[in-house]
Amino acid sequence: MANRNQPIQDLREWIEDVDKLGELVRVTKPVDRDEEMGAIAYLLGKQHPSPTVLFENPNGFDDNNPIGAKLLWNLVGPSIKRIAITLEEPADTQTIELITKVKGKMANRIPPEEISADDAPIYANTLSGADVDLDLLPIPTHWPMDGGRYGGTGDCVITRDPENGYLNVGTYRMMQHSKTEVGLHLSPGKDARLHIERSWEQGKSVPVAAAWGVDPLFMLVGSQGFPKNISEYEYIGGLKGQAVPVVKAKNSDLLIPANADLVIEGVIEPQATRAEGPFGEFTGYYGAPVRQAPLVKVTDIHFRDNPILTNALMADYPSCEQSGFFAIIRSAKIWDDLDKLGVPGIAGIYAHPASAGGYGLTVISMEQRYAGHASQVLSLAAQVPGGAFFTKWIVAVDEDVDPTSIDEVLWALGSRSNPSDDIDILRNTWSTPLDPSQGDPKLRPYGSKALINACKNHKHMEHFPKRTVLRKEIYESVAAKWEDLELPGDVPNVIAFHKDAPEE
Ligand SMILES: Cc1cc2nc3c(=O)[nH]c(=O)nc-3n(C[C@H](O)[C@H](O)[C@H](O)COP(=O)(O)O)c2cc1C
């Protein structure tokens, strides 16, 4: 939090800070890990404020359990305050400011720092070989029709690219198959899937490590589309302002987060798969039907004393774990991608949290500087690495429209767009078998995108009617005497003001 003199070092410090914000609930009474915890997380997700919940006593896991894990749910959820502190910004940072700051920090990559095994808290306890038993962990079932229990949902999975050697840190779910096996679900085109496919082509097995209890910043970064030749560890370090401490895994050359609460290590043998799923997804529907997914044989479980497992419920808005933070970090990533391409005039970007977990609708506000500028921004925002996956609706508005305000965006759509001219469609774009709209699961990896220009028509800019906006001096004088006039509530924020026509 703002008063710390160093960034959050681990999940435990993160929980302390959330507690200081008044957004932590500890449940000490027994709660069932099958559906009951998921139900509580779903319901808490709908509250304002919506707290993080720590289940300290999972039903059926008594004091004799050698691991003694607790479960954390609704990690950052819809709380902008928790999202801000996770990103090492003050809790009261407002949405667009937070997006802008995160974008700025994405430029500062800091490589991870390897520490010795003796100094790594994650190696406090290890179960290896015949002692590996995932049934010792209260791995939960999230939804009634889930295909199994899912560990590692608010997690990060580490794999190494067999060609360029860089470490990928990705957020992917893992379904428990047995005491020693989990499935790894990977959408087409995702980095770990590319690593596995390429290794299998070479007849090689694939080492995997997964942090199932970890500072939520790993999930925030691990779930974004970063370049395939730079490790997410560097972006996590950049956002933290400090190198991530990592330590060599016991059975491979992977580097794992040294301060994590619980890490599993394992190996995927060539062509080893098993039926996995379905799982209640970010769309608010069950995803693809049962499918084959890479099978991980777990060789080790490393954990700190009384580890805390981080769980991410996928659901409709606002109970979907990813919605709130996608609105910040996905927006920042798309903006950063456009900046890197040198596209001028971007005033703000917002991946709306209510639309398919922040994947569905991206709004870009921009200052139109030349003919065709809005069309260029729409096509690029639709296809840059940070924005290409899934997104169906990409809308451009002028800079006098706040992209975070759905009311203002709808006003722009209603008053500035002309559907017969202003909608373009991209077809056969990058999507996922989780998209319910495509019907046949075989078709689902292909999506489409509508590019909607809701900016003032550039061809008729001179004749475009003047908007009814307040004079700035009047707004300020009214705001100054708001209380005196005994008007209710806070003065609403306004970003567009009247400009007198330049004198002849
Ligand atoms: C909580 C959570 C769980 C996720 N689970 C999966 C998953 O099981 N499989 C998958 O392919 N993507 C999953 N995603 C989306 C990926 O994290 C996202 O596409 C990310 O870009 C993947 O990393 P990569 O680009 O390094 O492959 C999940 C995202 C979140 C926030």
The ligand as a Gaussian input file, in Angstrom:
#p B3LYP/6-31G(d) Opt

LIG

0 1
 C       -8.215000     -16.476000     -13.943000
 C       -7.887000     -16.794000     -15.359000
 C       -7.848000     -18.107000     -15.791000
 C       -7.506000     -18.392000     -17.119000
 N       -7.478000     -19.698000     -17.526000
 C       -7.086000     -19.981000     -18.788000
 C       -6.976000     -21.329000     -19.219000
 O       -7.274000     -22.258000     -18.486000
 N       -6.521000     -21.565000     -20.482000
 C       -6.200000     -20.544000     -21.343000
 O       -5.790000     -20.805000     -22.471000
 N       -6.316000     -19.258000     -20.959000
 C       -6.732000     -18.954000     -19.701000
 N       -6.848000     -17.660000     -19.307000
 C       -6.502000     -16.599000     -20.270000
 C       -4.992000     -16.499000     -20.401000
 O       -4.418000     -16.260000     -19.139000
 C       -4.580000     -15.375000     -21.351000
 O       -5.092000     -15.676000     -22.626000
 C       -3.078000     -15.161000     -21.412000
 O       -2.783000     -14.271000     -22.462000
 C       -2.319000     -16.441000     -21.601000
 O       -0.942000     -16.189000     -21.513000
 P        0.001000     -16.321000     -22.810000
 O       -0.371000     -15.151000     -23.679000
 O        1.367000     -16.209000     -22.210000
 O       -0.299000     -17.627000     -23.421000
 C       -7.208000     -17.347000     -17.999000
 C       -7.256000     -16.024000     -17.553000
 C       -7.600000     -15.750000     -16.247000
 C       -7.631000     -14.322000     -15.769000

